[in-house]
Amino acid sequence: MPAPNAAALLRRNAADPVIGARSAIHCEGRTWTHREYYEESCRWAQLFLSMRPPDGESFHVGVLLDNLPEFLFAFGAAALTGATIVGLNPTRRGDNLRRDLEHTDVAFVVTEERHRGLLGDVNVPVLDVADVPLPARSDDPGIEPDPSTTWALIFTSGTSDAPKAVICSQRRLLTSAVRISMILDIGADDVGYVCMPLFHSNAVMVGWAPSLIVGASVGLVRKFSASGWLPDVRRFGATYWNYTGKPLAYILATPEQPDDADNSMRVAYGNEGSPQLVEGFGRRFGVRVIDAYGATEGGVAVNRDVEPRAGALGMAPDNVMVVSEDGVERERARFDAQGRLVNADEAVGEIVNTEGAGPFEGYYKNDEAYRKATRNGWYWSGDLGYVDADRYIYFAGRTADWVRVDGENFPAGPVENALLRHPEVIAAAVYGVPDTQAGDQAMACLVLRDGAAFDGAAFASWLDAQEDLGPKWRPRYVRITPEMPTTGTN
């Protein structure tokens, strides 16, 4: 812990004459120092306290905003008052968004004009940041929250099930931020670039919170833009960046320029980047890319302090295993001369932590999901993987991503990674569709580079030349789309 609680950390930053004068937030042409951030958080804290529900009711504040400074002021106010921030996903609509609000017992919502219509006729107060009745004074409430106080309820991405609200205490967010600041070697002079949504754990734990720990700053933009990434990095002088999902692919798809590596970015940290994307991005922009394994729950940790191996997440410690549905450890992965996984049916299974849930603190009001995720005293990640003879571990998709063709089971992840090697493909998703006889056939949905035309015969020939794709792994059907459907977290 960098301080007894999050409130103490904000107070420390503001009181320190050096840190207090340093920049904390850059957004839309304005900058706030750490002292100004604390003062603004105090004003928001007074607002929160004026709207606090009666004793015994949940002090949960819904935030439905793009990446704006007010999102971080709300986090600061929650730190100072013991409130809980519930980040709401603007890509959730209608009954789904209403379900998220009701499930997390939100007392009131902070939003902006562009998202107000999404809320409909909710039965809680709604505040627009354009006219929030903030008090003029910035008195610190003087509250000392226990570090176990829930600072945020962060929804999972909802890629394979309805999003679950993960409990994140002040201790959890602060210790995660300390760990990330060490991994990325973040110092006071660093500038984070936060374009991933602040309602998700990646932006909070990796992008913003480390800057509080070391007294650094972040540059905020409303949303991710592939064409805007490099200009933003240069404008902010950003040195570290958090990502999740497909951003590496979309940035690499922008026209290459001879001076792309002339930028301030030093390191990027995220997940779901294929080996070729990671290598290509690092080479083109001169950035060290750490593509790690992680989830909002944080129940599984992989050792990355080892010699890198192509495609591997790192080395599995003794407590991390890949098992079948009934908990039996799977066989070690075997590869042929071309590096193709030859025993997927026996090697691929669910990634688990046999020592328990680690820092995972549970799901809010969802005991059934928690019991499922922690059955047998283990943490079950819901992710597929496989482990080689040296205990290097590889990601193979979600547990729903199995495809069965002609009696052979295989995960979609390795096929997607192979398709991303095609020079015209910038995003790929692989899934099973019913075969006319039995089982599945593999289908691929592809996003092509601008101006590229799909040639089925040429693509089939290219597939046949990929030695790490067995005959049954090669997609029979292809769908071309200009944009891949994604969750709000890419």
Residue pairs with C-beta under 8 A, 6 or more apart in sequence:
1 147
1 171
1 174
1 175
1 178
2 9
2 174
2 177
2 178
2 213
3 9
3 12
3 174
4 144
4 147
5 79
5 144
5 145
5 146
5 147
5 149
5 170
6 79
6 145
6 151
6 170
6 173
6 174
7 79
7 80
7 143
7 144
7 145
8 144
9 79
9 174
9 212
9 213
10 37
10 38
10 41
10 76
10 79
10 80
10 212
11 38
11 140
12 19
13 19
13 20
13 24
13 34
13 35
13 37
13 38
13 212
13 215
14 20
14 34
14 35
14 37
14 38
14 39
16 34
16 215
18 215
19 34
19 188
19 215
20 33
20 34
20 35
20 38
21 33
21 34
21 35
22 33
22 34
22 188
22 215
22 216
22 217
23 31
23 32
23 33
23 34
23 217
24 32
24 33
24 34
24 36
24 37
24 211
24 217
24 218
25 31
25 32
25 37
25 69
25 72
25 217
25 218
25 220
26 191
26 217
26 218
26 219
26 220
26 236
27 67
27 68
27 69
27 219
27 220
27 221
28 220
30 69
31 217
32 40
32 69
34 215
37 72
37 73
37 76
38 76
39 138
40 69
40 73
40 76
40 138
41 73
41 75
41 76
41 77
41 79
41 80
42 76
42 77
42 80
42 138
42 139
42 140
42 141
43 73
43 134
43 135
43 136
43 137
43 138
44 70
44 73
44 74
44 76
44 77
44 134
45 76
45 77
45 80
45 81
45 140
45 141
46 134
46 135
46 137
46 138
46 139
46 141
47 77
47 132
47 133
47 134
47 135
48 59
48 61
48 77
48 78
48 81
48 83
49 81
49 141
50 135
51 107
51 108
51 125
52 59
52 81
52 83
52 107
53 59
53 107
57 105
57 107
58 84
58 104
58 105
58 107
59 81
59 82
59 83
59 84
59 107
60 83
60 84
60 86
60 104
60 105
60 106
60 107
60 153
61 74
61 77
61 78
61 83
61 84
61 85
61 86
61 106
61 107
61 108
61 109
61 110
62 86
62 88
62 101
62 104
62 106
62 108
62 109
62 110
62 124
63 71
63 74
63 85
63 86
63 87
63 88
63 109
63 110
63 111
63 198
63 199
64 88
64 90
64 109
64 110
64 111
64 112
64 115
64 118
64 119
65 71
65 110
65 111
65 112
65 115
65 129
65 198
66 90
66 112
66 114
66 115
66 197
66 222
66 223
67 194
67 195
67 197
67 198
67 203
67 220
67 221
67 222
67 223
68 112
68 129
68 220
68 222
69 220
70 110
70 129
70 132
71 87
71 198
72 198
72 208
72 220
74 85
74 110
75 85
75 151
75 152
75 204
75 208
77 83
78 84
78 85
78 151
78 152
79 145
79 151
79 170
80 140
80 141
80 143
81 141
81 143
81 145
82 143
82 145
82 146
82 149
84 149
84 150
84 151
84 152
84 153
85 151
85 152
85 153
86 100
86 101
86 104
86 106
86 152
86 153
86 165
87 152
87 153
87 154
87 155
87 197
87 198
87 199
87 200
87 204
88 97
88 100
88 101
88 109
88 199
89 97
89 100
89 155
89 163
89 197
89 199
89 487
89 488
89 489
90 115
90 118
90 488
91 487
91 488
92 100
92 163
92 488
93 118
94 120
97 118
97 119
98 120
98 122
99 162
100 155
100 163
100 165
101 109
101 119
101 122
101 124
103 165
103 364
103 365
104 153
104 165
104 364
104 365
105 365
106 124
107 124
107 125
108 124
108 125
108 126
108 127
109 119
109 122
109 124
109 125
109 126
109 127
110 127
110 129
110 132
111 119
111 126
111 127
111 128
111 129
112 128
112 129
112 130
113 128
113 130
116 126
116 128
119 126
127 133
145 170
146 170
147 169
147 170
147 171
147 174
148 169
148 170
148 171
149 169
149 170
150 167
150 168
150 169
151 168
151 169
151 170
151 172
151 173
152 168
152 173
152 204
153 165
153 166
153 167
153 168
153 364
154 165
154 166
154 168
154 199
154 200
154 201
154 204
154 296
155 163
155 164
155 165
155 166
155 199
155 200
155 296
156 163
156 164
156 166
156 295
156 296
156 297
157 163
157 200
157 296
157 487
157 488
157 489
158 487
159 398
159 487
160 382
160 398
160 399
160 400
164 363
164 366
164 369
165 363
165 364
165 365
165 366
166 201
166 296
166 297
166 360
166 361
166 362
166 363
166 364
167 361
167 362
167 363
167 364
168 201
168 361
169 361
172 298
172 359
172 361
173 204
173 205
173 209
174 209
174 213
175 359
176 205
176 209
176 298
176 359
177 205
177 209
177 210
177 212
177 213
178 210
178 213
180 186
180 205
180 206
180 209
180 210
180 269
181 210
181 213
181 214
183 269
183 290
183 304
184 210
184 240
184 267
184 269
184 290
185 267
186 192
186 210
186 211
186 213
186 214
186 216
186 240
187 214
187 216
188 214
188 215
188 216
189 216
189 239
190 211
190 214
190 216
190 217
190 239
190 240
190 266
191 216
191 217
191 218
191 219
191 236
191 237
191 238
191 239
191 240
191 264
192 207
192 208
192 210
192 211
192 216
192 217
192 218
192 219
192 238
192 239
192 240
192 241
192 242
193 207
193 218
193 219
193 221
193 232
193 233
193 236
193 238
193 240
193 241
193 242
193 265
194 203
194 207
194 208
194 218
194 219
194 220
194 221
194 242
195 221
195 223
195 224
195 225
195 229
195 232
195 241
196 202
196 203
196 207
196 224
196 242
196 243
196 244
196 247
196 489
196 490
197 203
197 223
197 488
197 489
198 204
198 208
199 488
200 244
200 296
200 488
200 489
201 296
202 242
202 243
202 244
202 270
202 271
202 294
202 489
203 242
206 242
206 269
206 270
207 218
207 241
207 242
208 218
210 216
211 217
211 218
219 232
219 235
219 236
219 238
221 228
221 232
224 247
224 490
225 232
226 247
226 250
226 251
226 253
226 254
227 254
229 247
229 251
230 251
230 254
230 260
230 263
230 285
232 238
233 241
233 263
233 264
233 265
234 263
234 264
237 264
238 264
238 265
239 264
239 265
239 266
239 267
240 265
240 266
240 267
240 268
240 269
241 265
241 267
241 268
241 269
241 287
242 268
242 269
242 270
243 268
243 269
243 270
243 273
243 490
244 270
244 271
244 272
244 489
244 490
245 272
245 486
245 487
245 489
245 490
246 272
246 427
246 484
246 486
246 490
247 270
247 490
248 270
248 273
248 277
248 278
248 281
248 289
249 277
249 420
249 426
249 427
250 426
250 427
251 281
252 277
252 280
252 281
252 284
252 426
253 426
253 449
253 450
256 284
260 284
260 285
260 286
261 284
261 285
261 286
263 285
263 286
265 285
265 286
265 287
266 287
266 288
267 287
267 288
267 289
267 290
268 281
268 287
268 288
268 289
268 290
269 290
269 292
270 289
270 290
270 291
270 292
271 291
271 292
271 293
271 294
272 291
273 281
273 289
273 291
274 416
274 417
274 420
275 310
275 311
275 417
276 417
276 420
276 421
277 420
278 289
278 291
281 287
281 289
282 288
282 289
290 304
291 313
292 302
292 304
292 313
292 314
293 300
293 302
293 313
293 314
293 383
293 393
293 395
295 381
295 383
297 357
297 360
297 373
297 379
297 381
298 358
298 359
298 360
299 353
299 357
299 358
299 359
299 360
299 373
299 379
299 381
300 320
300 351
300 352
300 353
300 358
300 379
300 381
300 383
301 317
301 320
301 353
301 358
302 313
302 314
302 315
302 316
302 317
302 320
302 393
303 314
303 315
303 316
303 317
304 313
304 314
304 315
306 314
306 315
306 392
309 390
309 392
310 339
311 394
311 417
312 388
312 392
312 393
312 394
313 385
313 392
313 393
313 394
313 395
314 392
314 393
315 390
315 391
315 392
315 393
316 322
316 387
316 391
316 392
316 393
319 353
319 354
319 355
320 351
320 352
320 353
320 354
320 393
321 329
321 351
321 352
321 354
321 387
322 329
322 330
322 347
322 348
322 349
322 350
322 351
322 352
322 385
322 386
322 387
322 393
323 329
323 330
323 349
323 350
323 352
324 330
324 349
324 350
325 349
325 350
327 352
327 376
327 378
329 349
330 346
330 347
330 348
330 349
330 386
330 387
331 343
331 346
331 347
332 347
332 387
332 388
332 389
333 341
333 343
333 347
333 386
333 387
333 388
333 389
333 394
334 341
334 342
334 343
334 347
335 341
335 342
335 388
336 342
338 467
338 468
339 468
340 467
340 468
340 469
340 470
341 347
341 348
341 386
341 410
341 414
342 470
344 386
344 396
344 408
344 409
344 410
344 411
344 414
345 408
345 409
345 410
347 386
347 387
348 384
348 385
348 386
348 396
348 409
348 410
348 411
349 384
349 385
349 386
350 380
350 381
350 382
350 383
350 384
350 385
350 399
351 381
351 383
351 384
351 385
351 393
352 378
352 379
352 380
352 381
353 378
353 379
353 381
354 377
354 378
355 378
356 374
356 377
356 378
356 379
357 373
357 374
357 379
358 379
360 373
360 374
360 379
362 370
363 369
363 370
363 373
372 380
373 379
373 380
373 382
374 380
382 398
382 399
383 395
383 396
383 397
383 398
383 399
384 395
384 396
384 397
384 398
384 399
384 401
384 402
384 411
384 413
385 393
385 394
385 395
385 396
386 393
386 394
386 396
387 393
387 394
388 394
395 413
396 411
396 412
396 413
396 414
397 411
397 412
397 413
397 416
401 411
401 412
401 413
401 431
402 409
402 410
402 411
402 412
402 432
403 409
403 410
403 411
403 412
403 415
403 430
403 431
403 432
403 440
403 442
404 410
404 432
404 439
404 440
405 432
405 435
405 439
405 440
405 441
405 442
405 472
405 473
406 439
406 472
407 439
408 470
408 472
410 470
410 472
410 473
412 429
412 430
412 431
414 468
414 473
415 430
415 442
415 444
415 469
415 473
415 475
416 428
416 429
416 430
416 444
418 466
418 468
418 469
418 473
419 425
419 428
419 430
419 444
419 446
419 475
420 426
420 427
420 428
421 466
422 459
422 462
424 448
424 449
424 452
424 454
425 446
425 447
425 448
425 449
426 447
426 448
426 449
427 446
427 447
427 484
428 444
428 445
428 446
428 447
429 444
429 445
429 484
430 442
430 443
430 444
430 445
430 475
431 442
431 443
431 445
432 439
432 440
432 441
432 442
432 443
433 440
433 441
433 442
433 443
433 477
434 440
434 441
435 441
441 475
441 476
441 477
442 472
442 473
442 474
442 475
442 476
442 477
443 475
443 476
443 477
443 478
443 479
444 475
444 477
444 478
444 479
445 478
445 479
445 480
445 481
445 484
446 454
446 478
446 479
446 480
446 481
447 480
447 481
447 482
447 483
447 484
448 454
448 480
454 478
454 480
456 478
459 478
463 469
463 474
463 475
464 474
466 474
